[in-house]
Amino acid sequence: MRILYACSEAVPFAKTGGLGDVMGALPAALEAAGHEVSLVLPLYRSAWGSGVALAPTGLRVAVPVGGRSMEAEVWRAAIPGTRSGTCWLVRNDALYDREGLYGEEGGDYADNCLRFVFLSRAVLEVARALGLAPQVVHAHDWQTALVPVYLKTIYRDDPGLGGAGTVLTIHNLAFQGVFWHLDWGLLGLDWSHYNWQELEFYQRICLLKGGIVHADRITTVSPSYAREILTPRFGFSLDGVLRDRAHLLSGILNGIDDATWDPSRDPHLAARFDRDRLDGKARCREALRRELDLPSRPDIPLLSLVGRLTDQKGIDLLLEGFDGLVQTGAQVVVLGTGYPEFERALAERAERHPRQVRVLLGFDEPRAHRIEAGSDIFLMPSRFEPCGLNQLYSMRYGTVPVVHATGGLRDTVVPATPDTLRAGTATGFAFEEPRAEAFLEALGQALAAWSDRRLWRRLVRAGMDRDSSWRQSAAAYQALYGQVSRPNGHPPGAPGP
Ligand code: ADP
C-alpha cells in the first residue's frame, strides 16, 4: 500500500510529546512491513537542528486558504529508519519559523487556526503536486483532522486523491482545535458543513469533530482509552459524536522506538545495561545522583517523574501527596514543564527538601533518558492517559512504574497482585481511584517490594522483557488500512511519484 501520513510533529524534526515520538516511528514500522510510506510535516525552526539533512525540492505549491493563495515551499528529508520513506516538509516561515510548535510561554499562537488549516490543505496540494496518489491517508489529532474532511469534500473527485481511505488517530481528546466561527472562511468549506453534525461545536468550529465525522476509521492509542472516550467523564463533550461513530473506532497501542530507547546502546547513559547485566543500571543511578547533587544513598530508592506538568498528568495528586512522599525517605526527581502554578509549587517543594527532592523545569531529552535509566520507580498518576510512553520507556529501562489504572496505563502495566507476583508477570503497581491516598498506598506497596531484592529483580526483569516494539501495532494498523485502502495502481490522469 502507499500510505501518506499527515501530522504536526515527528521526531527528530519536531516534538512536544508522545505524538512526535509516535510519528517518528510508525511510518518506519509500516515500511518494514512492506509498504510505501511518506509523511508531510511543517518545516518548523526545530527541524534545522534535527541532525537529518533537509534538501529543497524547488517545488512551490499554491495552497488555497481563506479565499487567497498561500505558498508552501516543499523540502524533503529521509524518514530516519526507512530505506526510501520521504518526509515532505512544508516551508512557510511566516507560519512555522517560530520558537514553539503550537505556542510560547503557556499560550497558544493566535493564528493556530490559519496555521493548521494551511497545513491540512498543504498536505493534499503537495501530495497532488508530487503525484503521491496515496491509497490511505492517515491523519493525526486536530492539527490535521481537516485532511479527511477535505478528502471527502473538495478533493472527492480528484484523480490522484479522491477515494483514498482515511484514518484519523486521536492521540489526546483533550486537544480539539476549537476556534471561533469567524475563522470559518479560512477553511474553504461551504457553510453547509457548519452544522452540529459536522464541524460546529457549541457555536464554534471544532476541527477534530470534523475529522471524527468524516474519516473512514477512527483510532486512538489504547483499547481502554477507546472505551473511555465514549463516556462523559473522558469524552470532553465529544463522547456523543464518538458514540455515533463507535462502530468505526478502535484502540491500537503505541509502540516505542526501541533503537532510541535501548538501555544497552543508549549514548546518553553513564553505563549501558540489559536484563542480564543490571550492574550498569546501578552505575546510572549513581551517576544521576551525582548529576543532581543528591546524596549517594544505595539504601534508599530514587523515584522519578518526567512529563508535562498539567492536571492530565496528575500533578495535583503528586502535590497533594507530596508530604507523604517525602516521609517515605525516598529521593525524588521531577523533570517537566507545564502549568506555571504547578511549576512553582514543585520548585517550592524542592527548596524545602534540598537533600531529597530535585525539580528540573525544562524540556531535556538526554536528561529524560538518564532519569529513566537511573531511577528505581517511575511515577505516573495521570488522571487520564490515552497511551503514555514514559511507562513503556521506564519498563524497558528497568524502572518500575506506579500508575493510575487508566487508558494506556491500564493496558500496558501489569499491576502487582498476589497472583501476578506468583506468576512472575507483574511489571508495576497501580491504583484505581485518582486520589492522593490511593496513589500513596500503591507507592507504599512499591517501596515494600523494593526492599525485597529478589522480588524487585523479578519485577524489573518482567518489565524489561515486555515487547513494546512497533511490530504488533504496525500489524494492527496494516489490517485497518487494508479495510479502507483504495485499490492499487495510479488512477488515470495522475502523475506518477
Ligand atoms: P504526552 O504525549 O501526553 O505528553 P507521553 O508519555 O505519551 O505523554 O509522551 C511524552 C514524551 O515526551 C516522552 O517521550 C517523554 O519522555 C517526553 N517528555 C515530556 N516532558 C519532557 C521533558 N520535560 N523533557 C524531556 N522529555 C520530555
Boltz pocket constraint, residues with backbone or C-beta under 6 A from the ligand:
constraints:
  - pocket:
      binder: B
      contacts: [[A, 16], [A, 17], [A, 18], [A, 19], [A, 21], [A, 172], [A, 306], [A, 307], [A, 308], [A, 335], [A, 336], [A, 337], [A, 360], [A, 362], [A, 363], [A, 364], [A, 365], [A, 368], [A, 387], [A, 388], [A, 389], [A, 390], [A, 391]]
      max_distance: 6.0
